[in-house]
Amino acid sequence: MIITVASGKGGVGKTTTSASLAVALFKLGKKVLAIDGDISMANLGILFNMEKKKPSLHEVLSGEAEVKDAIYKHKTGVYVLPTSLSLDGYKKSDIDLLPDVVLEVVDDYDYIIIDAPAGLNREMATHLAVADKLLLVVTPEMFSIVDAIRLKESAEMAGTPLMGVVLNRVGRDFAELGREEIETLIKGKVLVEVPEDENVRSAALKNMSVVEYRPNSPASKAYMRLASIISGIPIYDEESVKVETGERFIDKFIDKIKEIAKKHLPLEIVDRRKKGFAYPFLEWLKEENEFSYILTINQKTKLFNENYLKDIVKSGHKRYKQHIWTLYLFSRWVEKQYL
């Protein structure tokens, strides 16, 4: 899948989202190529510390290099097609060749993430044309939303559907628009809210995505949830999953195991009632006449209520077999250690 990550205006966290999403998808087991598609103001390569790599996308778009020679594997596992910071490289590049470049390698990756230039321009039209889906990045401010609406309309005209919206830098300002307001205005679903997080800035200063820099930071967890939504692969953390306990959890767990088992085993085996055996604790104690031993030790120690103990021992009921066996073992231990 080819995803163009775009924004109506600059400074909303588009490049941060592109890099973080790419790393997050890799963490979920996907083979990912991140393309620095902003050939005039390249930034994605900086977050992967590859802005000085040559050949780059500039050389590919000028016909000086093959695309596969300009793709590099980053230490995070993500493959990157960077763009240099060279003005001369930009001048020689033909952005109209980008669709051909992407289509040449599309079958080699599960996801191609294109970090597009901000705003509406000729370059953006090319990025929209090559993409399967558009991922919009906005901040909860009116100017950001208005520009995003224009971009979404352009994508629809190009036949590129909106995948969803990343609402970035949430919690920075008291005068923010709410999630529901933004969804109504854009007419698109907010996939994830990324909170304002100082780790994002710190990561950028170290030429890293925040998912690589601080995997457990609030922003990183949000990007992992985004990758989970896009890929359909579940993740398990306190934000995304409510841990269930008791019988409800066990029932769901068993149902899931049965669902998997039915693909490999006959139904009569999968649905068969549990069969097993129980340890004959009561029978052992009766045969050895050891019930009275528990009472004898308790008379010496006075650790338990004698009447309650007599009721349990005399009942000999299977309901109490584990209790009786535990008391017996405990009595043996007390006698050995203290009597």
C-alpha positions in Angstrom: 0.0 0.0 0.0 1.2 3.5 -0.9 0.3 6.1 1.7 1.0 9.8 1.0 1.3 11.7 4.3 0.3 15.3 3.8 -0.8 18.5 5.5 -2.4 21.7 4.3 0.2 23.8 6.0 3.7 23.3 7.4 4.7 22.9 11.0 2.0 20.4 12.0 4.2 17.4 12.4 3.8 15.7 9.0 7.4 14.6 8.7 7.5 13.4 12.3 4.3 11.4 11.5 5.8 9.9 8.4 9.0 8.7 10.1 7.2 7.5 13.2 4.6 5.6 11.3 7.2 3.9 9.2 9.2 2.7 12.3 5.9 1.7 14.0 4.8 -0.4 11.0 8.2 -2.1 11.0 7.8 -2.9 14.7 4.6 -4.7 13.7 6.5 -6.9 11.3 5.9 -5.0 8.1 8.5 -4.2 5.4 8.4 -0.5 4.9 9.9 2.0 2.5 9.9 5.7 3.6 10.3 8.2 0.8 11.3 11.8 1.3 9.0 13.2 -1.3 9.5 16.9 -0.5 12.3 17.4 -3.0 12.6 21.1 -2.4 12.5 21.1 1.4 13.7 17.7 2.4 13.3 16.8 6.1 12.5 13.1 6.3 16.1 12.1 5.6 17.2 14.2 8.5 15.2 12.1 11.0 16.8 9.0 9.6 20.2 10.7 9.5 20.5 10.1 5.8 20.3 13.7 4.3 23.9 13.4 3.0 23.4 10.0 1.3 24.2 9.8 -2.4 22.6 8.8 -4.7 19.4 10.2 -3.4 15.9 10.8 -4.8 17.3 13.9 -6.6 19.7 11.7 -8.6 16.9 9.2 -9.4 14.5 11.9 -10.6 17.3 13.4 -12.8 18.1 10.1 -14.4 21.5 9.9 -12.9 20.9 6.8 -10.7 18.6 3.8 -10.4 16.0 3.8 -7.7 17.3 0.7 -6.0 20.8 2.2 -5.6 19.3 5.2 -3.7 17.4 3.1 -1.1 19.2 2.5 2.2 18.3 0.3 5.2 18.2 2.3 8.4 19.2 0.8 11.8 15.5 0.7 12.8 14.8 -1.8 10.0 13.0 0.8 7.8 14.2 1.2 4.2 14.6 4.9 3.3 14.8 6.7 -0.1 16.1 10.1 1.1 16.4 13.4 -0.7 19.5 15.5 -0.4 19.6 19.1 0.7 21.3 20.2 -2.5 19.7 23.1 -4.4 21.3 21.9 -7.6 19.9 18.4 -7.1 16.4 20.0 -6.7 16.8 22.0 -9.9 17.7 18.8 -11.9 14.9 16.7 -10.5 11.8 15.9 -12.6 8.9 15.4 -10.1 6.8 13.9 -12.9 9.0 10.8 -12.8 8.0 10.1 -9.1 5.1 7.7 -10.0 7.3 5.6 -12.2 10.0 5.5 -9.4 7.5 4.4 -6.8 5.8 1.8 -9.1 9.2 0.3 -9.8 9.6 -0.8 -6.2 6.0 -1.1 -4.9 6.0 -4.9 -5.0 9.0 -5.1 -2.8 7.3 -3.6 0.3 4.2 -4.0 2.4 3.9 -0.2 2.9 5.4 2.8 1.1 5.2 5.9 3.2 5.7 9.2 1.2 6.4 12.3 3.1 4.8 14.9 0.8 5.5 18.6 0.7 3.1 20.8 2.7 0.3 22.8 1.1 -1.2 22.6 -2.4 1.2 22.8 -5.3 2.3 21.0 -8.5 4.4 18.6 -6.5 1.5 17.6 -4.3 -0.6 16.7 -7.3 2.0 14.1 -8.2 2.1 12.7 -4.7 -1.7 12.4 -4.7 -1.8 10.7 -8.1 0.7 7.9 -7.0 -0.9 7.2 -3.6 -3.4 4.5 -2.7 -4.5 6.5 0.3 -4.1 10.0 1.8 -3.2 10.4 5.4 -3.9 14.0 6.6 -1.9 15.4 9.5 -3.5 18.4 11.3 -3.2 20.3 14.6 -6.4 21.3 16.5 -6.3 24.8 15.1 -8.7 26.4 12.6 -6.1 27.4 10.1 -4.7 23.9 9.9 -8.1 22.4 9.5 -9.2 24.9 6.7 -6.0 24.1 4.7 -6.5 20.4 5.3 -10.0 20.6 3.9 -8.7 22.1 0.6 -6.1 19.3 0.4 -8.7 16.6 0.9 -10.9 18.1 -1.8 -7.9 18.1 -4.2 -7.2 14.4 -3.3 -10.9 13.5 -4.1 -10.6 15.2 -7.4 -7.4 13.1 -8.1 -9.3 9.9 -7.1 -7.2 9.4 -3.9 -9.4 8.4 -0.9 -8.8 9.8 2.5 -7.5 7.1 4.9 -8.0 9.3 7.9 -6.7 12.1 10.0 -3.8 12.3 12.5 -4.7 14.9 15.1 -1.3 16.1 16.2 0.0 18.1 19.2 -3.2 17.7 21.2 -3.2 19.4 24.6 -0.9 22.3 23.7 -3.5 25.1 23.7 -6.7 25.7 25.7 -8.4 27.1 22.6 -8.2 23.8 20.6 -10.9 22.4 18.4 -12.3 19.1 19.6 -12.1 15.8 17.8 -15.8 15.7 16.9 -15.6 19.3 15.5 -12.6 18.4 13.4 -14.2 15.2 12.0 -17.4 17.2 11.1 -15.4 19.9 9.3 -13.0 17.6 7.4 -15.7 14.9 6.9 -13.1 12.3 7.8 -12.3 10.1 10.7 -9.6 11.0 13.2 -7.6 7.8 13.5 -5.5 8.8 16.4 -4.7 11.8 18.6 -1.0 12.4 19.2 -0.4 14.4 22.4 2.0 17.3 22.8 5.2 15.5 23.8 8.6 17.1 24.5 10.2 13.8 23.4 9.3 14.5 19.8 11.5 17.6 19.8 14.3 15.8 21.6 14.2 13.0 19.1 14.5 15.4 16.2 17.6 17.0 17.7 19.2 13.5 17.7 18.1 12.8 14.1 15.6 10.2 15.2 11.9 9.4 15.1 10.2 9.6 18.5 9.3 5.9 18.2 12.9 5.0 18.0 14.1 7.6 20.6 11.5 7.0 23.3 9.3 3.9 22.5 7.2 4.3 25.6 6.6 8.0 25.3 3.0 9.3 24.9 3.6 10.2 21.3 5.2 6.9 20.4 2.3 5.0 21.8 -0.1 7.0 19.7 2.0 6.3 16.6 2.0 2.6 17.4 -1.8 2.7 17.7 -1.9 4.4 14.3 0.2 1.6 12.8 -2.0 -0.9 14.4 -5.1 0.7 12.9 -3.6 0.9 9.4 -2.1 -2.6 9.4 -4.9 -4.4 11.3 -2.4 -5.9 13.7 -3.4 -5.6 17.4 -1.1 -4.1 20.0 -1.3 -4.5 23.7 -0.7 -1.7 26.1 -2.7 0.1 28.8 -3.9 2.7 26.4 -5.3 0.4 23.7 -6.5 -2.6 25.6 -8.5 -3.0 28.7 -7.2 -6.0 30.5 -10.0 -8.3 31.5 -9.8 -10.7 34.5 -11.7 -13.6 35.8 -14.1 -15.9 33.9 -14.7 -13.4 31.1 -11.0 -13.3 30.2 -10.7 -17.1 30.4 -13.8 -17.6 28.2 -12.5 -15.2 25.6 -9.1 -16.9 25.7 -10.6 -20.4 25.3 -12.8 -19.2 22.4 -9.8 -17.8 20.6 -7.8 -21.1 21.1 -10.8 -23.0 19.7 -11.1 -20.7 16.7 -7.5 -21.5 15.9 -7.8 -25.2 16.6 -10.8 -25.6 14.3 -8.5 -24.9 11.4 -6.3 -27.9 12.2 -8.4 -30.4 14.2 -11.8 -32.2 13.8 -14.7 -30.4 15.5 -15.5 -33.4 17.7 -12.1 -33.0 19.3 -12.2 -29.2 19.6 -15.6 -29.1 21.2 -15.1 -32.2 23.4 -15.7 -31.6 27.1 -12.7 -31.3 29.3 -11.4 -34.7 30.4 -8.8 -35.4 33.0 -8.2 -37.0 36.4 -8.2 -35.7 39.9 -5.8 -36.7 42.6 -7.5 -39.0 45.1 -6.4 -37.0 48.2 -9.4 -38.1 50.3 -8.9 -41.8 49.5 -5.2 -41.7 50.4 -5.9 -40.1 53.8 -8.8 -42.5 54.5 -6.7 -45.6 53.7 -3.9 -44.4 56.0 -6.3 -43.1 58.7 -4.6 -39.8 58.6 -7.6 -37.5 59.2 -7.2 -37.7 62.9 -3.6 -36.7 62.5 -4.6 -33.2 61.5 -6.8 -32.8 64.6 -4.0 -34.2 66.8 -1.5 -31.6 65.6 -4.0 -28.8 65.9 -4.7 -29.7 69.6 -1.0 -29.1 70.2 -0.7 -25.9 68.2 -4.1 -24.3 68.5 -3.6 -22.7 65.1 -7.1 -23.2 63.8 -10.7 -23.2 65.1 -11.1 -26.8 66.3 -14.8 -27.0 65.6 -14.4 -25.7 62.0 -11.6 -28.1 61.5 -13.6 -31.1 62.7 -16.4 -30.2 60.4 -14.1 -30.1 57.4 -12.3 -33.3 58.3 -15.4 -35.3 59.3 -17.3 -34.2 56.2 -14.8 -35.9 53.9 -16.6 -34.1 51.1 -14.8 -33.7 47.8 -15.5 -30.0 48.0 -12.9 -29.7 50.7 -10.4 -32.3 49.4 -7.8 -29.7 48.5 -8.3 -27.9 51.9 -7.8 -31.2 53.7 -4.8 -32.2 51.8 -3.2 -28.8 52.4 -3.9 -29.0 56.1 -2.4 -32.4 56.2 0.8 -31.3 54.6 0.9 -28.2 56.8 0.5 -30.4 59.9 3.4 -32.6 58.9 5.6 -29.6 58.3 4.7 -28.1 61.7 5.4 -31.3 63.5 8.8 -31.7 61.8 9.8 -28.1 62.4 8.4 -27.2 65.8 7.1 -30.2 67.7 
